[in-house]
Amino acid sequence: MANNGVLVMHPGPINRGVEVTPEVADGLSSVILEQVTNGVAVRMALLYLLSGEKS
């Protein structure tokens, strides 16, 4: 029902078939896996910075 070229985003974890259908989650316009991967790295960096570690 969305326009062509729209990105499907979700920070994860998702409930397949409840929140997002598997066809949409695994579709060509889905960036869910990339978003989850990048989100983990960002959270790790923030925790490191907030811990006060000196490099």
PDB file of N, CA, C and O in Angstrom, chain B, residues numbered from 101:
ATOM      1  N   MET B 101       0.817  -1.188   0.000  1.00  0.00           N
ATOM      2  CA  MET B 101       0.000   0.000   0.000  1.00  0.00           C
ATOM      3  C   MET B 101       0.865   1.258   0.000  1.00  0.00           C
ATOM      4  O   MET B 101       0.342   2.354  -0.202  1.00  0.00           O
ATOM      5  N   ALA B 102       2.168   1.130   0.220  1.00  0.00           N
ATOM      6  CA  ALA B 102       3.060   2.287   0.265  1.00  0.00           C
ATOM      7  C   ALA B 102       3.503   2.668  -1.141  1.00  0.00           C
ATOM      8  O   ALA B 102       3.403   1.872  -2.075  1.00  0.00           O
ATOM      9  N   ASN B 103       3.985   3.873  -1.275  1.00  0.00           N
ATOM     10  CA  ASN B 103       4.506   4.347  -2.550  1.00  0.00           C
ATOM     11  C   ASN B 103       5.776   3.595  -2.923  1.00  0.00           C
ATOM     12  O   ASN B 103       6.461   3.049  -2.059  1.00  0.00           O
ATOM     13  N   ASN B 104       6.081   3.571  -4.210  1.00  0.00           N
ATOM     14  CA  ASN B 104       7.324   2.955  -4.678  1.00  0.00           C
ATOM     15  C   ASN B 104       8.512   3.729  -4.123  1.00  0.00           C
ATOM     16  O   ASN B 104       8.459   4.952  -3.996  1.00  0.00           O
ATOM     17  N   GLY B 105       9.580   3.018  -3.794  1.00  0.00           N
ATOM     18  CA  GLY B 105      10.789   3.652  -3.311  1.00  0.00           C
ATOM     19  C   GLY B 105      10.810   3.950  -1.829  1.00  0.00           C
ATOM     20  O   GLY B 105      11.794   4.489  -1.322  1.00  0.00           O
ATOM     21  N   VAL B 106       9.742   3.612  -1.122  1.00  0.00           N
ATOM     22  CA  VAL B 106       9.712   3.863   0.320  1.00  0.00           C
ATOM     23  C   VAL B 106      10.596   2.827   1.029  1.00  0.00           C
ATOM     24  O   VAL B 106      10.653   1.671   0.610  1.00  0.00           O
ATOM     25  N   LEU B 107      11.280   3.239   2.093  1.00  0.00           N
ATOM     26  CA  LEU B 107      12.097   2.319   2.875  1.00  0.00           C
ATOM     27  C   LEU B 107      11.294   1.779   4.048  1.00  0.00           C
ATOM     28  O   LEU B 107      10.560   2.516   4.707  1.00  0.00           O
ATOM     29  N   VAL B 108      11.439   0.499   4.296  1.00  0.00           N
ATOM     30  CA  VAL B 108      10.789  -0.132   5.442  1.00  0.00           C
ATOM     31  C   VAL B 108      11.830  -0.213   6.544  1.00  0.00           C
ATOM     32  O   VAL B 108      12.862  -0.865   6.389  1.00  0.00           O
ATOM     33  N   MET B 109      11.552   0.456   7.666  1.00  0.00           N
ATOM     34  CA  MET B 109      12.494   0.504   8.782  1.00  0.00           C
ATOM     35  C   MET B 109      11.830   0.002  10.060  1.00  0.00           C
ATOM     36  O   MET B 109      10.631   0.187  10.269  1.00  0.00           O
ATOM     37  N   HIS B 110      12.631  -0.635  10.908  1.00  0.00           N
ATOM     38  CA  HIS B 110      12.175  -1.080  12.216  1.00  0.00           C
ATOM     39  C   HIS B 110      13.423  -1.302  13.050  1.00  0.00           C
ATOM     40  O   HIS B 110      14.356  -1.947  12.572  1.00  0.00           O
ATOM     41  N   PRO B 111      13.485  -0.795  14.282  1.00  0.00           N
ATOM     42  CA  PRO B 111      14.713  -0.934  15.072  1.00  0.00           C
ATOM     43  C   PRO B 111      14.982  -2.346  15.556  1.00  0.00           C
ATOM     44  O   PRO B 111      16.091  -2.647  15.999  1.00  0.00           O
ATOM     45  N   GLY B 112      13.984  -3.215  15.479  1.00  0.00           N
ATOM     46  CA  GLY B 112      14.153  -4.593  15.884  1.00  0.00           C
ATOM     47  C   GLY B 112      14.134  -4.746  17.393  1.00  0.00           C
ATOM     48  O   GLY B 112      14.318  -3.758  18.104  1.00  0.00           O
ATOM     49  N   PRO B 113      13.928  -5.896  17.884  1.00  0.00           N
ATOM     50  CA  PRO B 113      13.518  -7.080  17.134  1.00  0.00           C
ATOM     51  C   PRO B 113      12.062  -6.973  16.689  1.00  0.00           C
ATOM     52  O   PRO B 113      11.254  -6.293  17.320  1.00  0.00           O
ATOM     53  N   ILE B 114      11.749  -7.643  15.613  1.00  0.00           N
ATOM     54  CA  ILE B 114      10.383  -7.576  15.085  1.00  0.00           C
ATOM     55  C   ILE B 114       9.667  -8.895  15.359  1.00  0.00           C
ATOM     56  O   ILE B 114      10.288  -9.949  15.493  1.00  0.00           O
ATOM     57  N   ASN B 115       8.373  -8.802  15.435  1.00  0.00           N
ATOM     58  CA  ASN B 115       7.517  -9.986  15.526  1.00  0.00           C
ATOM     59  C   ASN B 115       6.969 -10.238  14.128  1.00  0.00           C
ATOM     60  O   ASN B 115       5.987  -9.630  13.703  1.00  0.00           O
ATOM     61  N   ARG B 116       7.630 -11.150  13.429  1.00  0.00           N
ATOM     62  CA  ARG B 116       7.202 -11.449  12.051  1.00  0.00           C
ATOM     63  C   ARG B 116       5.783 -11.993  12.053  1.00  0.00           C
ATOM     64  O   ARG B 116       5.424 -12.874  12.835  1.00  0.00           O
ATOM     65  N   GLY B 117       5.006 -11.446  11.166  1.00  0.00           N
ATOM     66  CA  GLY B 117       3.623 -11.871  11.044  1.00  0.00           C
ATOM     67  C   GLY B 117       2.683 -11.157  11.993  1.00  0.00           C
ATOM     68  O   GLY B 117       1.466 -11.266  11.849  1.00  0.00           O
ATOM     69  N   VAL B 118       3.228 -10.421  12.972  1.00  0.00           N
ATOM     70  CA  VAL B 118       2.399  -9.654  13.901  1.00  0.00           C
ATOM     71  C   VAL B 118       2.558  -8.170  13.605  1.00  0.00           C
ATOM     72  O   VAL B 118       1.582  -7.486  13.294  1.00  0.00           O
ATOM     73  N   GLU B 119       3.791  -7.672  13.702  1.00  0.00           N
ATOM     74  CA  GLU B 119       4.062  -6.261  13.424  1.00  0.00           C
ATOM     75  C   GLU B 119       4.307  -6.016  11.942  1.00  0.00           C
ATOM     76  O   GLU B 119       3.818  -5.042  11.368  1.00  0.00           O
ATOM     77  N   VAL B 120       5.070  -6.914  11.333  1.00  0.00           N
ATOM     78  CA  VAL B 120       5.460  -6.780   9.933  1.00  0.00           C
ATOM     79  C   VAL B 120       5.343  -8.148   9.279  1.00  0.00           C
ATOM     80  O   VAL B 120       5.771  -9.154   9.845  1.00  0.00           O
ATOM     81  N   THR B 121       4.767  -8.180   8.095  1.00  0.00           N
ATOM     82  CA  THR B 121       4.672  -9.457   7.392  1.00  0.00           C
ATOM     83  C   THR B 121       6.063  -9.866   6.914  1.00  0.00           C
ATOM     84  O   THR B 121       6.896  -9.004   6.634  1.00  0.00           O
ATOM     85  N   PRO B 122       6.322 -11.160   6.819  1.00  0.00           N
ATOM     86  CA  PRO B 122       7.640 -11.607   6.344  1.00  0.00           C
ATOM     87  C   PRO B 122       7.982 -11.083   4.955  1.00  0.00           C
ATOM     88  O   PRO B 122       9.145 -10.799   4.669  1.00  0.00           O
ATOM     89  N   GLU B 123       6.988 -10.952   4.098  1.00  0.00           N
ATOM     90  CA  GLU B 123       7.229 -10.444   2.739  1.00  0.00           C
ATOM     91  C   GLU B 123       7.749  -9.010   2.770  1.00  0.00           C
ATOM     92  O   GLU B 123       8.621  -8.643   1.983  1.00  0.00           O
ATOM     93  N   VAL B 124       7.214  -8.210   3.674  1.00  0.00           N
ATOM     94  CA  VAL B 124       7.657  -6.817   3.794  1.00  0.00           C
ATOM     95  C   VAL B 124       9.021  -6.764   4.480  1.00  0.00           C
ATOM     96  O   VAL B 124       9.907  -6.033   4.037  1.00  0.00           O
ATOM     97  N   ALA B 125       9.197  -7.527   5.549  1.00  0.00           N
ATOM     98  CA  ALA B 125      10.457  -7.508   6.293  1.00  0.00           C
ATOM     99  C   ALA B 125      11.628  -7.975   5.444  1.00  0.00           C
ATOM    100  O   ALA B 125      12.745  -7.487   5.618  1.00  0.00           O
ATOM    101  N   ASP B 126      11.395  -8.913   4.528  1.00  0.00           N
ATOM    102  CA  ASP B 126      12.454  -9.462   3.685  1.00  0.00           C
ATOM    103  C   ASP B 126      12.449  -8.869   2.281  1.00  0.00           C
ATOM    104  O   ASP B 126      13.218  -9.301   1.422  1.00  0.00           O
ATOM    105  N   GLY B 127      11.589  -7.884   2.044  1.00  0.00           N
ATOM    106  CA  GLY B 127      11.455  -7.302   0.709  1.00  0.00           C
ATOM    107  C   GLY B 127      12.642  -6.447   0.309  1.00  0.00           C
ATOM    108  O   GLY B 127      13.528  -6.165   1.116  1.00  0.00           O
ATOM    109  N   LEU B 128      12.644  -6.040  -0.950  1.00  0.00           N
ATOM    110  CA  LEU B 128      13.741  -5.249  -1.499  1.00  0.00           C
ATOM    111  C   LEU B 128      13.847  -3.869  -0.866  1.00  0.00           C
ATOM    112  O   LEU B 128      14.936  -3.297  -0.822  1.00  0.00           O
ATOM    113  N   SER B 129      12.741  -3.327  -0.378  1.00  0.00           N
ATOM    114  CA  SER B 129      12.779  -1.984   0.198  1.00  0.00           C
ATOM    115  C   SER B 129      13.008  -1.996   1.713  1.00  0.00           C
ATOM    116  O   SER B 129      12.928  -0.953   2.361  1.00  0.00           O
ATOM    117  N   SER B 130      13.290  -3.166   2.272  1.00  0.00           N
ATOM    118  CA  SER B 130      13.506  -3.283   3.708  1.00  0.00           C
ATOM    119  C   SER B 130      14.970  -3.028   4.061  1.00  0.00           C
ATOM    120  O   SER B 130      15.874  -3.591   3.443  1.00  0.00           O
ATOM    121  N   VAL B 131      15.191  -2.182   5.051  1.00  0.00           N
ATOM    122  CA  VAL B 131      16.544  -1.929   5.577  1.00  0.00           C
ATOM    123  C   VAL B 131      16.604  -2.313   7.059  1.00  0.00           C
ATOM    124  O   VAL B 131      17.420  -1.787   7.816  1.00  0.00           O
ATOM    125  N   ILE B 132      15.737  -3.227   7.450  1.00  0.00           N
ATOM    126  CA  ILE B 132      15.622  -3.606   8.857  1.00  0.00           C
ATOM    127  C   ILE B 132      16.920  -4.235   9.367  1.00  0.00           C
ATOM    128  O   ILE B 132      17.390  -3.866  10.444  1.00  0.00           O
ATOM    129  N   LEU B 133      17.506  -5.167   8.627  1.00  0.00           N
ATOM    130  CA  LEU B 133      18.724  -5.828   9.098  1.00  0.00           C
ATOM    131  C   LEU B 133      19.881  -4.843   9.223  1.00  0.00           C
ATOM    132  O   LEU B 133      20.653  -4.914  10.179  1.00  0.00           O
ATOM    133  N   GLU B 134      20.008  -3.926   8.266  1.00  0.00           N
ATOM    134  CA  GLU B 134      21.059  -2.911   8.339  1.00  0.00           C
ATOM    135  C   GLU B 134      20.827  -1.986   9.527  1.00  0.00           C
ATOM    136  O   GLU B 134      21.771  -1.605  10.218  1.00  0.00           O
ATOM    137  N   GLN B 135      19.572  -1.628   9.759  1.00  0.00           N
ATOM    138  CA  GLN B 135      19.241  -0.747  10.870  1.00  0.00           C
ATOM    139  C   GLN B 135      19.568  -1.413  12.199  1.00  0.00           C
ATOM    140  O   GLN B 135      20.107  -0.765  13.096  1.00  0.00           O
ATOM    141  N   VAL B 136      19.253  -2.686  12.339  1.00  0.00           N
ATOM    142  CA  VAL B 136      19.561  -3.418  13.576  1.00  0.00           C
ATOM    143  C   VAL B 136      21.069  -3.501  13.764  1.00  0.00           C
ATOM    144  O   VAL B 136      21.564  -3.264  14.866  1.00  0.00           O
ATOM    145  N   THR B 137      21.806  -3.832  12.714  1.00  0.00           N
ATOM    146  CA  THR B 137      23.260  -3.943  12.795  1.00  0.00           C
ATOM    147  C   THR B 137      23.889  -2.617  13.201  1.00  0.00           C
ATOM    148  O   THR B 137      24.740  -2.581  14.090  1.00  0.00           O
ATOM    149  N   ASN B 138      23.483  -1.541  12.566  1.00  0.00           N
ATOM    150  CA  ASN B 138      24.034  -0.225  12.890  1.00  0.00           C
ATOM    151  C   ASN B 138      23.612   0.221  14.280  1.00  0.00           C
ATOM    152  O   ASN B 138      24.379   0.892  14.970  1.00  0.00           O
ATOM    153  N   GLY B 139      22.423  -0.136  14.696  1.00  0.00           N
ATOM    154  CA  GLY B 139      21.938   0.246  16.016  1.00  0.00           C
ATOM    155  C   GLY B 139      22.778  -0.363  17.123  1.00  0.00           C
ATOM    156  O   GLY B 139      23.025   0.284  18.140  1.00  0.00           O
ATOM    157  N   VAL B 140      23.220  -1.601  16.938  1.00  0.00           N
ATOM    158  CA  VAL B 140      24.069  -2.256  17.928  1.00  0.00           C
ATOM    159  C   VAL B 140      25.391  -1.503  18.039  1.00  0.00           C
ATOM    160  O   VAL B 140      25.856  -1.242  19.148  1.00  0.00           O
ATOM    161  N   ALA B 141      25.999  -1.152  16.918  1.00  0.00           N
ATOM    162  CA  ALA B 141      27.275  -0.431  16.938  1.00  0.00           C
ATOM    163  C   ALA B 141      27.130   0.943  17.595  1.00  0.00           C
ATOM    164  O   ALA B 141      27.996   1.359  18.364  1.00  0.00           O
ATOM    165  N   VAL B 142      26.057   1.631  17.300  1.00  0.00           N
ATOM    166  CA  VAL B 142      25.828   2.954  17.889  1.00  0.00           C
ATOM    167  C   VAL B 142      25.638   2.839  19.396  1.00  0.00           C
ATOM    168  O   VAL B 142      26.202   3.632  20.150  1.00  0.00           O
ATOM    169  N   ARG B 143      24.861   1.874  19.840  1.00  0.00           N
ATOM    170  CA  ARG B 143      24.657   1.703  21.285  1.00  0.00           C
ATOM    171  C   ARG B 143      25.965   1.344  21.991  1.00  0.00           C
ATOM    172  O   ARG B 143      26.224   1.823  23.095  1.00  0.00           O
ATOM    173  N   MET B 144      26.789   0.506  21.364  1.00  0.00           N
ATOM    174  CA  MET B 144      28.073   0.157  21.955  1.00  0.00           C
ATOM    175  C   MET B 144      28.965   1.394  22.079  1.00  0.00           C
ATOM    176  O   MET B 144      29.621   1.586  23.103  1.00  0.00           O
ATOM    177  N   ALA B 145      28.991   2.223  21.051  1.00  0.00           N
ATOM    178  CA  ALA B 145      29.813   3.437  21.089  1.00  0.00           C
ATOM    179  C   ALA B 145      29.319   4.396  22.160  1.00  0.00           C
ATOM    180  O   ALA B 145      30.124   4.994  22.874  1.00  0.00           O
ATOM    181  N   LEU B 146      28.014   4.550  22.278  1.00  0.00           N
ATOM    182  CA  LEU B 146      27.468   5.445  23.300  1.00  0.00           C
ATOM    183  C   LEU B 146      27.779   4.952  24.704  1.00  0.00           C
ATOM    184  O   LEU B 146      28.139   5.743  25.576  1.00  0.00           O
ATOM    185  N   LEU B 147      27.642   3.662  24.925  1.00  0.00           N
ATOM    186  CA  LEU B 147      27.966   3.110  26.239  1.00  0.00           C
ATOM    187  C   LEU B 147      29.439   3.305  26.573  1.00  0.00           C
ATOM    188  O   LEU B 147      29.786   3.600  27.717  1.00  0.00           O
ATOM    189  N   TYR B 148      30.301   3.142  25.583  1.00  0.00           N
ATOM    190  CA  TYR B 148      31.726   3.361  25.792  1.00  0.00           C
ATOM    191  C   TYR B 148      31.987   4.811  26.180  1.00  0.00           C
ATOM    192  O   TYR B 148      32.725   5.076  27.129  1.00  0.00           O
ATOM    193  N   LEU B 149      31.386   5.752  25.452  1.00  0.00           N
ATOM    194  CA  LEU B 149      31.585   7.172  25.744  1.00  0.00           C
ATOM    195  C   LEU B 149      31.021   7.558  27.107  1.00  0.00           C
ATOM    196  O   LEU B 149      31.619   8.353  27.833  1.00  0.00           O
ATOM    197  N   LEU B 150      29.872   6.992  27.444  1.00  0.00           N
ATOM    198  CA  LEU B 150      29.248   7.322  28.727  1.00  0.00           C
ATOM    199  C   LEU B 150      29.979   6.695  29.914  1.00  0.00           C
ATOM    200  O   LEU B 150      29.854   7.168  31.043  1.00  0.00           O
ATOM    201  N   SER B 151      30.741   5.632  29.659  1.00  0.00           N
ATOM    202  CA  SER B 151      31.453   4.975  30.755  1.00  0.00           C
ATOM    203  C   SER B 151      32.641   5.790  31.239  1.00  0.00           C
ATOM    204  O   SER B 151      33.182   5.528  32.313  1.00  0.00           O
ATOM    205  N   GLY B 152      33.047   6.780  30.448  1.00  0.00           N
ATOM    206  CA  GLY B 152      34.151   7.638  30.853  1.00  0.00           C
ATOM    207  C   GLY B 152      35.522   7.063  30.555  1.00  0.00           C
ATOM    208  O   GLY B 152      36.526   7.571  31.054  1.00  0.00           O
ATOM    209  N   GLU B 153      35.582   6.004  29.744  1.00  0.00           N
ATOM    210  CA  GLU B 153      36.873   5.429  29.383  1.00  0.00           C
ATOM    211  C   GLU B 153      37.706   6.446  28.616  1.00  0.00           C
ATOM    212  O   GLU B 153      37.184   7.186  27.781  1.00  0.00           O
ATOM    213  N   LYS B 154      38.995   6.479  28.901  1.00  0.00           N
ATOM    214  CA  LYS B 154      39.928   7.348  28.180  1.00  0.00           C
ATOM    215  C   LYS B 154      40.729   6.491  27.219  1.00  0.00           C
ATOM    216  O   LYS B 154      41.187   5.405  27.574  1.00  0.00           O
ATOM    217  N   SER B 155      40.895   6.987  25.992  1.00  0.00           N
ATOM    218  CA  SER B 155      41.669   6.213  25.026  1.00  0.00           C
ATOM    219  C   SER B 155      43.076   6.736  24.876  1.00  0.00           C
ATOM    220  O   SER B 155      43.858   6.191  24.097  1.00  0.00           O
TER     221      SER B 155
END
